[in-house]
């Protein structure tokens, strides 16, 4: 081995590149920084930019693109963050990745930790002890090896932890000086035959048997699913369990768990819980939002299900729980809590239920009657939503339900994907989510959607699918530079602005407070509105290299603009249409 003279030999950062290749990361998102200049050079010149590095305009966007990609593919990307400041820029995005259970391999850099090798000022202010402490409370694991010999083993351990359910981001921090040192001897990599992720956990068979007894005998069972659809077979497993048992299904929509037009889908029909005698949670983290009533101005949570209702669950909520963040929500007491992976537990529960139903002569007719009732109930609700969507149809700015219908009319004959936001659930009430890939799950907090949407678009690139992002205006105002990424890397995505010219979620809270206190509702917009001046998102898109149209306020102009943009996306380019909407 040569000694690392310019143009010859190898460097420690080459070992990190070898590991990135061995673990088959598809892309690396990053914003540049000198703390990983050694790794950057190795990726380009030793690794020949394979996997490709994708430049992002903010570290938050780099993490969010990996987040969206993982939600679609269940496959992690690598992200590189520049020392302490890049890590702090990415903090919120890492937190959302953690609570949304997505695997992201985050690579950071620091130092040099050797004080004698630091540049004055900058290397001191950009270094921390220990840097991973900044995200330790919302990553599954972090590590900072002190020598190149510690890199391969910690890399393998990090990958295994990241991809073990419940999945989540990890953070690996590499000393800047260590990266740049010549590689003086061969460093063994993990053997190619080594398992990179442990096998999933099967729930206790005895618990599943007891659960099957309850489910087969229940009069009004409800299945509530949150993360089941993240697994490739989860969507179909849910259909099989529901149709075998005749149970109602509530989709909590952290993934698409169940078809929205299936006659047993009761999502948004909270009254279904009032008569429930059995509620089965499937890969749940937050029970309360789905099964309770919340009185906003009183900050009071009220149960819907009767006290006699039995609660049971299969899932992983107690594994990997944060000691700091309270994303786990309020604990729901259950008579059976089967710890394990629903991708294994649901098929076995379905089989056990089928055995019990077959052995009970009265069960088939009881289940058929329940299915008929649910079918009628679903049809009535669906019809009500379609009628409600026509209200204020001709309003200008465009009504939110009208926008949902216009988008649906343009894409319904395509193989489409919705990235996150559902227009205050109107998409779920007017579109047909009939396949697992249609939706990777609902949107998260403000300043998350455009980055995650681009990751979803990247995952579906070259698939022939039409990826649609219903993009809130306030969210894009945080990260407008993300549009450049879409143009630079030709991510074919149709961005439809949900432009109500406000941070209206918070505006609505102020309206509630004003009404409750008897103060001036007319002032609720202060500190909330996004007008005067009005952002021109069509012009912004064009300045970043996208096809951009709008702002559009006339509802009759929406469909023609969307169809023009759709043709651009079919050609493999991104497009944005700015639709100005009613506030709600």
Beta strands, then each sheet from edge to edge (+ up, - down):
strand 1: 27-30
strand 2: 52-55
strand 3: 78-81
strand 4: 105-110
strand 5: 141-143
strand 6: 170-175
strand 7: 221-225
strand 8: 248-251
strand 9: 278-282
strand 10: 292-295
strand 11: 300-303
strand 12: 310-315
strand 13: 336-339
strand 14: 416-418
strand 15: 466-472
strand 16: 493-499
strand 17: 547-552
strand 18: 575-580
sheet 1: 2+ 1+ 3+ 4+ 6+ 5+
sheet 2: 8+ 7+ 9+ 12+ 13+
sheet 3: 10+ 11-
sheet 4: 14+ 15+ 16+ 18+ 17+
end
